[in-house]
Amino acid sequence: MILTVGLSVKDDKDNLYILDEIIGQGGFGYVFKAHREKDNSVWAVKTTLPSFGNSSSVLSFKNEIRSATKVCGENVIRYEYVHDGDAFPEFPPYIIMEYADGGTLGTILEKGKHSGKIYTDNELIGIFKQLAKGMRQINSSLVHRDIKPDNILLCGNTFKISDFGLSKVVAESTRTLSFKGGGTPLYMAPEAWDLSKNTIQMDIYSMGIVFYELATLQYPYTPLPNTLEECKSTHLYSAITNICKTHPALSPSLTSLINRMLEKSAKRRFSTWDEIIELLDAQSTPNSTVDKMVAMAISAKNAEDIARQKQEGTFKHQKKEKEDFLKLVYSQFEQTIIAPIIEYAEKVNLQYAGKEKLTFPTNQYVAPDQKNFFWKLIIPPNNYLAINLEAILKENFVREVPIDRIFGGEGMRRENYIPQYKGKNILAWGEITNKSRYGFNILLLDSGDIYGDWIIMNNKNNFSLATGKERREPFAFSLQELPKEINKVQVTHLYRADFDEFNSASFLGLIQSLSFVFM
């Protein structure tokens, strides 16, 4: 049965709660304002719409809810009763909780943005302490996982955190993330995107964003991410906007506290809420000369922290891009080059009655340096086919170019570059050879889409320029030769090459020739 206005629900003492009006809704379900029939007291009733995939998920949800009911404190919303779906099977899960008459922090922040009224340091310290104490209570039993302004409520003058223990349900019903994770993308810690083990540091990061918004009335990252992928990239790689720019009057000590809460690395964040509360208790207005000197020193350290975060974010982003690129090249190598050879070898083995079968070792693709992929086909009795592919990384290629001099003079400078073929970047190149060193080359060109185009490079001697350095045909250039030869063979040179678009039939024809003809 779906709960609607006018219906009633029970608690474990058979008290009836009449649902009076809807005061909120979202992916989780609805929030109703309700009154208890026996004393007319006001409560909130939140329904949830879980769609669990298996029994272990159901059990995990129920255990989480049981833990949530044990959380109590001045700065957490009190759960009067939680229905996990068992006691009244005709109703969905629901929570009867303390009613907050002051609305959400999200609404308060929106009003603040319109009015432009910034909180004073003392006001912020008071709010931060309340929220930190509430989180200390929650994290003593569980990890919240969905800290955001809309889950922080105001009861009179007291801020209270709600929805602890419910992020799993929201995540499952909205199908945005797996059951293990949960959370709102704009507030999710970097490690939450990898579905890492839930930790207090995840909640500290999320609350750090809330603290930043309270202090500056702005979101810490610019521009504001709009998609799930943008949110992930922002939290993983971007540095926060320096608070000195968004709120230069904020005390350096509060700035440093927020900066540390928002460190990308969980190890750099605070370990406990007690540490945060102790720092907030130690805040004071710099009056003496020494206090002002301390504030200046902290400001300098804050600037260093922001610069380091930017540098770390850039490095991490570059590392991730490199890893993704190598994975892409590897998958293309495996699917387009290796898979047809394996299929060919298996069919030969199936139809050949002799004992000497073609074999290929398993798990042999990736070399230790990760940019080279090696594969080998053993061809009895005394031949083999070896494929060595190199993913092209700009950092590995250096050339000398003339220095631009405004006032004359000559000189050269070294720069990194990506080799090209006919104006297209080469993503990878390789040599395919047999035991006698006959072979050919392959190129993977940037075609403008994600996968690229394979090219077969058949090399020949240019006998019109005979010098005595001719090679036995067909031959492959080594990976060490390719940076120089790739462009020379396109002009008058000792060697020339035919560049053909990849075709499975012609490719396998070359493989067969190297296997059984050129030996």
C-alpha positions as CSV (number, residue, x, y, z in Angstrom):
1,M,0.0,0.0,0.0
2,I,1.3,3.5,-0.8
3,L,1.0,6.0,2.0
4,T,-1.1,9.1,1.2
5,V,-2.5,12.1,3.1
6,G,-5.3,11.0,5.4
7,L,-4.0,7.5,6.1
8,S,-2.4,6.6,9.5
9,V,0.6,4.5,10.5
10,K,1.5,2.9,13.9
11,D,4.5,2.8,16.1
12,D,5.6,-0.2,18.2
13,K,3.3,1.0,21.0
14,D,0.2,1.0,18.8
15,N,0.1,4.8,18.7
16,L,-1.6,6.2,15.6
17,Y,0.0,8.9,13.5
18,I,-2.3,10.7,11.0
19,L,-0.6,11.9,7.8
20,D,-1.7,15.5,7.4
21,E,0.2,16.9,4.5
22,I,3.2,16.2,2.2
23,I,6.2,18.5,3.1
24,G,8.9,16.9,1.0
25,Q,9.5,14.3,-1.7
26,G,12.4,12.8,-3.7
27,G,13.9,9.5,-4.9
28,F,13.4,8.0,-1.5
29,G,9.6,8.6,-1.4
30,Y,7.7,11.2,0.6
31,V,7.9,13.1,3.9
32,F,4.6,13.8,5.6
33,K,3.8,16.2,8.4
34,A,1.7,14.1,10.9
35,H,0.1,14.3,14.3
36,R,-0.1,11.7,17.0
37,E,-3.7,10.9,17.8
38,K,-3.4,10.5,21.6
39,D,-1.7,13.9,22.3
40,N,-1.9,15.8,19.1
41,S,2.0,16.2,19.0
42,V,3.6,17.0,15.6
43,W,5.9,14.5,13.9
44,A,7.4,13.8,10.5
45,V,6.9,10.5,8.7
46,K,9.3,9.6,5.9
47,T,8.5,6.7,3.6
48,T,11.1,4.9,1.7
49,L,10.9,3.0,-1.6
50,P,13.6,0.3,-1.5
51,S,14.0,-2.1,-4.4
52,F,16.5,-4.5,-3.1
53,G,18.0,-7.0,-5.5
54,N,18.7,-9.8,-3.0
55,S,18.2,-11.0,0.6
56,S,21.7,-9.8,1.7
57,S,20.7,-6.3,0.7
58,V,17.5,-6.5,2.7
59,L,19.4,-7.8,5.7
60,S,22.0,-5.0,5.4
61,F,19.3,-2.4,5.2
62,K,17.6,-3.7,8.4
63,N,20.9,-3.8,10.3
64,E,21.6,-0.3,9.2
65,I,18.2,0.9,10.4
66,R,18.6,-0.8,13.8
67,S,21.9,1.0,14.2
68,A,20.3,4.3,13.3
69,T,17.7,4.0,16.0
70,K,20.4,3.8,18.6
71,V,21.8,7.2,17.6
72,C,20.8,10.0,19.9
73,G,22.0,13.5,20.7
74,E,21.1,17.1,20.7
75,N,22.2,17.6,17.1
76,V,20.6,14.6,15.5
77,I,17.0,14.1,14.5
78,R,15.4,11.7,16.9
79,Y,13.8,8.5,15.4
80,E,10.7,7.7,17.4
81,Y,10.0,4.5,15.4
82,V,11.4,2.8,12.3
83,H,9.2,0.3,10.3
84,D,11.6,-1.9,8.3
85,G,8.8,-3.7,6.5
86,D,8.2,-6.6,8.8
87,A,5.7,-5.5,11.5
88,F,3.1,-4.1,9.0
89,P,3.8,-5.8,5.7
90,E,0.9,-4.0,4.0
91,F,2.9,-0.7,4.4
92,P,6.3,0.2,2.9
93,P,9.2,1.0,5.2
94,Y,8.7,4.3,7.1
95,I,10.3,6.3,9.8
96,I,8.5,8.4,12.4
97,M,10.8,11.1,13.5
98,E,11.1,14.4,15.3
99,Y,9.6,17.3,13.3
100,A,11.8,20.2,12.4
101,D,9.9,23.5,12.3
102,G,12.8,25.5,10.8
103,G,13.2,23.8,7.5
104,T,16.4,22.6,5.9
105,L,19.9,24.1,5.8
106,G,19.5,23.9,2.0
107,T,16.7,26.4,2.1
108,I,18.6,28.6,4.6
109,L,21.7,28.7,2.3
110,E,19.5,29.6,-0.7
111,K,18.0,32.6,1.2
112,G,21.6,33.6,2.2
113,K,22.8,33.6,-1.4
114,H,19.9,35.9,-2.4
115,S,20.5,38.3,0.5
116,G,24.3,38.1,0.4
117,K,24.5,38.1,4.2
118,I,27.7,36.2,5.3
119,Y,27.9,34.5,8.7
120,T,30.4,36.0,11.1
121,D,33.3,33.8,12.4
122,N,31.6,33.4,15.7
123,E,28.3,32.4,14.1
124,L,30.1,29.8,11.9
125,I,32.0,28.4,14.9
126,G,28.7,27.8,16.7
127,I,27.1,26.1,13.7
128,F,30.2,24.1,12.9
129,K,30.3,22.8,16.5
130,Q,26.7,21.7,16.4
131,L,27.2,19.8,13.1
132,A,30.5,18.3,14.3
133,K,28.9,17.1,17.5
134,G,25.9,15.6,15.6
135,M,28.3,13.8,13.2
136,R,30.3,12.5,16.2
137,Q,27.1,10.9,17.5
138,I,26.2,9.4,14.1
139,N,29.6,8.1,13.3
140,S,29.9,6.3,16.6
141,S,27.4,3.8,15.2
142,L,27.5,4.1,11.4
143,V,28.7,6.1,8.4
144,H,26.0,8.6,7.1
145,R,27.1,8.6,3.4
146,D,24.7,11.3,2.3
147,I,25.7,14.5,4.1
148,K,24.2,17.6,2.3
149,P,22.3,20.7,3.3
150,D,18.9,19.2,2.6
151,N,19.7,16.5,5.2
152,I,20.4,19.1,7.9
153,L,17.3,20.5,9.6
154,L,16.7,23.4,12.0
155,C,14.7,22.9,15.1
156,G,14.3,26.2,16.8
157,N,17.9,27.4,17.0
158,T,19.4,24.0,16.9
159,F,20.8,22.3,13.8
160,K,20.1,18.6,13.6
161,I,21.3,16.0,11.1
162,S,18.8,13.6,9.6
163,D,18.6,10.6,7.3
164,F,21.5,8.8,8.8
165,G,21.3,5.1,7.9
166,L,19.0,5.9,4.9
167,S,21.4,6.6,2.0
168,K,21.5,2.9,1.1
169,V,17.8,3.0,0.5
170,V,17.9,6.2,-1.6
171,A,20.7,4.8,-3.7
172,E,18.9,1.6,-4.4
173,S,15.5,3.2,-5.2
174,T,17.0,5.8,-7.5
175,R,19.4,3.4,-9.1
176,T,22.1,6.0,-9.3
177,L,24.8,4.0,-7.5
178,S,25.2,0.6,-6.1
179,F,23.9,-0.5,-2.7
180,K,27.4,-0.2,-1.2
181,G,27.9,3.4,-2.0
182,G,25.0,5.9,-1.9
183,G,25.3,9.6,-1.6
184,T,24.6,12.8,-3.5
185,P,27.1,13.4,-6.3
186,L,27.8,17.1,-5.5
187,Y,28.9,16.0,-1.9
188,M,30.5,12.6,-2.5
189,A,34.1,12.1,-1.3
190,P,36.7,11.1,-4.0
191,E,37.0,7.6,-2.7
192,A,33.2,7.1,-2.7
193,W,33.3,7.1,-6.5
194,D,35.3,3.9,-6.5
195,L,32.9,2.4,-4.0
196,S,35.6,2.1,-1.4
197,K,34.9,0.9,2.1
198,N,32.6,3.4,3.9
199,T,34.6,5.5,6.4
200,I,34.2,8.5,8.7
201,Q,36.5,10.4,6.3
202,M,33.9,10.2,3.6
203,D,31.4,12.0,5.9
204,I,34.1,14.5,7.0
205,Y,34.7,15.4,3.3
206,S,31.0,15.9,2.6
207,M,30.5,18.0,5.7
208,G,33.6,20.0,4.6
209,I,31.6,21.1,1.5
210,V,28.7,22.1,3.8
211,F,31.1,24.1,6.0
212,Y,32.5,25.8,2.9
213,E,29.0,26.7,1.7
214,L,28.1,28.1,5.1
215,A,31.3,30.2,5.2
216,T,31.2,31.5,1.6
217,L,27.6,30.9,0.4
218,Q,29.2,29.3,-2.6
219,Y,30.0,25.8,-3.8
220,P,33.7,25.0,-3.4
221,Y,34.3,23.9,-7.0
222,T,34.0,26.2,-10.0
223,P,32.4,25.7,-12.5
224,L,29.5,23.8,-10.8
225,P,29.5,20.2,-12.2
226,N,26.3,19.4,-14.0
227,T,26.6,15.7,-14.8
228,L,27.5,12.6,-12.9
229,E,30.8,12.3,-14.8
230,E,31.6,16.0,-14.2
231,C,30.9,15.5,-10.5
232,K,33.3,12.5,-10.4
233,S,36.0,14.3,-12.2
234,T,35.6,17.4,-10.0
235,H,35.9,15.5,-6.7
236,L,38.8,13.3,-8.0
237,Y,41.0,16.0,-9.6
238,S,39.9,19.6,-9.1
239,A,41.2,21.8,-6.3
240,I,38.6,23.9,-4.3
241,T,38.3,27.6,-5.0
242,N,40.6,29.3,-2.5
243,I,38.4,30.6,0.3
244,C,40.7,33.7,0.5
245,K,39.0,34.7,-2.8
246,T,35.4,33.8,-1.9
247,H,35.5,35.1,1.7
248,P,38.8,36.9,2.4
249,A,37.6,38.0,5.8
250,L,37.2,34.5,7.1
251,S,39.8,33.7,9.8
252,P,42.8,31.7,8.6
253,S,42.2,29.0,11.2
254,L,38.7,28.3,10.0
255,T,39.9,28.4,6.4
256,S,42.6,25.8,7.3
257,L,40.0,23.6,9.0
258,I,37.8,23.6,5.9
259,N,40.8,23.0,3.6
260,R,41.8,19.9,5.6
261,M,38.3,18.5,5.6
262,L,38.3,18.8,1.8
263,E,41.7,17.1,1.2
264,K,41.5,14.6,-1.8
265,S,43.4,12.0,0.2
266,A,41.4,10.5,3.1
267,K,44.7,10.1,5.0
268,R,45.2,13.9,5.0
269,R,41.8,14.6,6.4
270,F,40.9,14.6,10.1
271,S,40.7,11.2,11.7
272,T,37.9,12.0,14.1
273,W,35.3,14.7,14.8
274,D,36.9,15.2,18.2
275,E,39.9,16.8,16.4
276,I,37.6,19.2,14.6
277,I,35.7,20.1,17.7
278,E,39.0,20.7,19.6
279,L,40.1,23.1,16.8
280,L,36.8,24.9,16.9
281,D,37.0,25.3,20.7
282,A,40.5,26.8,20.2
283,Q,39.3,29.6,17.9
284,S,39.9,33.1,19.1
285,T,39.9,36.6,17.7
286,P,43.5,37.7,16.9
287,N,44.0,40.7,19.2
288,S,47.7,40.6,20.2
289,T,50.6,41.0,17.9
290,V,51.5,37.4,18.3
291,D,47.9,36.4,17.4
292,K,48.1,38.4,14.2
293,M,51.5,36.8,13.4
294,V,50.0,33.4,13.9
295,A,47.1,34.3,11.6
296,M,49.5,35.4,8.9
297,A,51.5,32.2,9.2
298,I,48.3,30.1,8.9
299,S,47.3,32.1,5.8
300,A,50.6,31.4,4.2
301,K,50.2,27.7,5.0
302,N,46.6,27.7,3.6
303,A,48.0,29.1,0.3
304,E,50.6,26.3,0.2
305,D,47.9,23.7,0.8
306,I,45.7,25.0,-2.0
307,A,48.7,25.0,-4.4
308,R,49.6,21.5,-3.4
309,Q,46.0,20.3,-3.9
310,K,46.0,21.7,-7.4
311,Q,49.3,20.1,-8.2
312,E,48.2,16.7,-6.8
313,G,44.9,17.0,-8.7
314,T,46.6,17.7,-12.0
315,F,49.1,14.8,-11.5
316,K,46.3,12.4,-10.5
317,H,44.2,13.5,-13.5
318,Q,47.2,12.9,-15.9
319,K,47.8,9.5,-14.3
320,K,44.2,8.5,-14.8
321,E,44.2,9.7,-18.4
322,K,47.4,7.7,-19.1
323,E,45.9,4.6,-17.5
324,D,42.6,4.9,-19.5
325,F,44.7,5.5,-22.7
326,L,46.8,2.3,-22.1
327,K,43.6,0.3,-21.4
328,L,42.1,1.5,-24.6
329,V,45.2,0.6,-26.7
330,Y,45.4,-2.8,-25.0
331,S,41.7,-3.6,-25.7
332,Q,42.1,-2.6,-29.4
333,F,45.3,-4.7,-29.6
334,E,43.6,-7.7,-28.1
335,Q,40.3,-7.4,-30.1
336,T,41.7,-6.4,-33.5
337,I,45.1,-8.0,-33.7
338,I,45.3,-10.9,-31.2
339,A,41.8,-12.3,-31.4
340,P,41.9,-13.1,-35.2
341,I,45.2,-14.9,-34.8
342,I,43.9,-17.0,-31.9
343,E,40.8,-17.9,-34.0
344,Y,43.1,-18.8,-37.0
345,A,45.4,-20.9,-34.8
346,E,42.6,-22.8,-33.1
347,K,41.0,-23.7,-36.5
348,V,44.4,-24.9,-37.8
349,N,44.8,-27.0,-34.7
350,L,41.3,-28.4,-35.0
351,Q,41.8,-29.6,-38.6
352,Y,45.5,-30.7,-38.3
353,A,45.9,-34.3,-37.3
354,G,49.5,-34.1,-36.2
355,K,50.7,-33.7,-32.6
356,E,52.7,-30.4,-33.1
357,K,50.0,-27.9,-32.5
358,L,50.2,-24.1,-32.6
359,T,50.3,-22.7,-29.1
360,F,50.1,-19.3,-27.4
361,P,51.0,-18.7,-23.8
362,T,48.1,-17.2,-21.7
363,N,48.4,-13.9,-19.8
364,Q,51.3,-12.7,-21.8
365,Y,50.1,-9.4,-23.1
366,V,51.4,-6.6,-20.8
367,A,55.0,-5.8,-20.3
368,P,56.4,-4.6,-17.0
369,D,56.5,-0.9,-18.1
370,Q,52.8,-1.0,-19.1
371,K,53.3,0.8,-22.4
372,N,54.5,-2.2,-24.3
373,F,52.3,-5.2,-25.1
374,F,53.9,-8.4,-26.1
375,W,52.4,-11.6,-27.6
376,K,53.8,-14.8,-29.1
377,L,52.5,-17.7,-31.2
378,I,54.6,-20.8,-31.1
379,I,54.8,-22.6,-34.5
380,P,56.3,-26.1,-34.3
381,P,58.8,-27.4,-35.1
382,N,61.1,-24.4,-35.2
383,N,59.3,-21.1,-35.8
384,Y,57.3,-18.5,-33.9
385,L,55.5,-15.3,-34.4
386,A,56.2,-12.4,-32.1
387,I,54.2,-9.2,-31.8
388,N,55.6,-6.2,-29.9
389,L,53.3,-3.2,-29.6
390,E,54.1,0.2,-28.0
391,A,51.5,2.7,-26.9
392,I,52.7,6.1,-27.9
393,L,53.1,8.4,-24.9
394,K,54.3,12.0,-25.5
395,E,56.7,11.8,-22.6
396,N,58.7,9.1,-24.4
397,F,59.5,11.0,-27.6
398,V,61.9,14.0,-27.8
399,R,63.0,16.1,-30.8
400,E,65.1,19.2,-31.3
401,V,63.4,22.2,-32.9
402,P,64.8,25.7,-33.7
403,I,64.5,28.3,-31.0
404,D,62.4,31.4,-32.0
405,R,64.7,34.4,-31.4
406,I,63.3,37.8,-31.7
407,F,66.7,39.5,-32.0
408,G,68.3,37.0,-34.3
409,G,70.8,34.2,-33.5
410,E,70.4,30.5,-33.8
411,G,69.8,27.6,-31.4
412,M,67.8,24.5,-30.8
413,R,65.6,23.3,-28.0
414,R,64.2,19.9,-27.0
415,E,60.5,19.2,-26.9
416,N,58.3,16.2,-26.4
417,Y,56.1,15.2,-29.3
418,I,53.7,12.6,-30.6
419,P,54.8,10.9,-33.9
420,Q,52.3,11.3,-36.8
421,Y,51.4,9.7,-40.1
422,K,49.9,12.1,-42.6
423,G,49.0,14.6,-40.0
424,K,47.3,12.1,-37.7
425,N,48.6,11.2,-34.3
426,I,49.9,7.7,-33.9
427,L,48.3,6.1,-30.8
428,A,50.4,2.9,-31.0
429,W,52.7,1.0,-33.4
430,G,54.1,-2.4,-33.4
431,E,56.4,-4.9,-35.2
432,I,55.2,-8.4,-36.1
433,T,58.1,-10.8,-36.9
434,N,58.9,-14.5,-37.1
435,K,62.0,-16.4,-35.9
436,S,63.9,-15.4,-39.1
437,R,63.1,-11.7,-38.6
438,Y,60.7,-11.5,-41.6
439,G,57.8,-9.3,-40.8
440,F,55.7,-6.1,-41.1
441,N,54.6,-3.2,-39.0
442,I,51.2,-2.1,-37.7
443,L,50.0,1.4,-36.7
444,L,47.0,2.6,-34.7
445,L,46.0,6.1,-35.8
446,D,43.9,8.7,-34.1
447,S,40.8,8.8,-36.3
448,G,38.8,11.2,-34.3
449,D,36.7,8.7,-32.5
450,I,37.5,6.8,-29.4
451,Y,38.9,3.6,-31.0
452,G,41.2,4.7,-33.8
453,D,42.1,3.0,-37.2
454,W,44.6,0.2,-37.7
455,I,47.1,0.5,-40.6
456,I,49.3,-2.3,-42.0
457,M,52.7,-1.1,-43.0
458,N,54.5,-3.3,-45.6
459,N,58.1,-2.3,-46.0
460,K,60.3,-2.8,-49.1
461,N,63.8,-1.9,-50.3
462,N,64.0,1.1,-52.7
463,F,66.4,-0.6,-55.2
464,S,66.7,2.7,-57.2
465,L,68.8,3.9,-54.3
466,A,70.8,0.7,-53.8
467,T,73.6,1.2,-51.2
468,G,74.3,-2.3,-50.1
469,K,72.1,-1.9,-47.0
470,E,69.1,-3.7,-48.5
471,R,67.1,-6.0,-46.2
472,R,65.5,-9.3,-46.8
473,E,61.9,-8.7,-47.7
474,P,59.4,-8.6,-46.1
475,F,60.9,-6.9,-43.1
476,A,59.6,-5.0,-40.1
477,F,61.2,-1.9,-38.6
478,S,62.0,-2.3,-34.9
479,L,60.2,-0.1,-32.4
480,Q,63.5,1.8,-31.9
481,E,63.7,2.5,-35.7
482,L,60.1,3.6,-36.2
483,P,60.4,7.2,-34.9
484,K,62.9,8.0,-37.7
485,E,61.6,5.7,-40.4
486,I,57.9,6.4,-40.2
487,N,58.3,9.7,-42.1
488,K,61.3,8.8,-44.2
489,V,59.6,6.0,-46.0
490,Q,57.0,8.5,-47.3
491,V,59.6,10.3,-49.4
492,T,62.7,9.4,-51.4
493,H,64.6,7.1,-49.1
494,L,66.6,3.8,-48.9
495,Y,63.3,2.1,-47.9
496,R,59.7,2.6,-48.9
497,A,56.4,1.3,-47.4
498,D,52.9,0.7,-48.5
499,F,50.3,1.8,-45.9
500,D,47.1,-0.2,-46.2
501,E,43.9,0.1,-44.2
502,F,43.5,-2.9,-41.9
503,N,41.6,-5.8,-43.4
504,S,41.2,-9.1,-41.5
505,A,41.7,-11.2,-44.6
506,S,44.9,-9.5,-45.8
507,F,46.2,-9.4,-42.2
508,L,45.7,-13.1,-41.7
509,G,47.3,-13.7,-45.1
510,L,50.5,-12.0,-43.9
511,I,50.3,-13.9,-40.6
512,Q,50.1,-17.2,-42.5
513,S,53.0,-16.2,-44.8
514,L,55.2,-15.5,-41.8
515,S,54.1,-18.7,-40.1
516,F,54.7,-21.2,-43.0
517,V,56.3,-19.5,-46.1
518,F,58.9,-17.1,-44.9
519,M,60.8,-19.2,-42.4
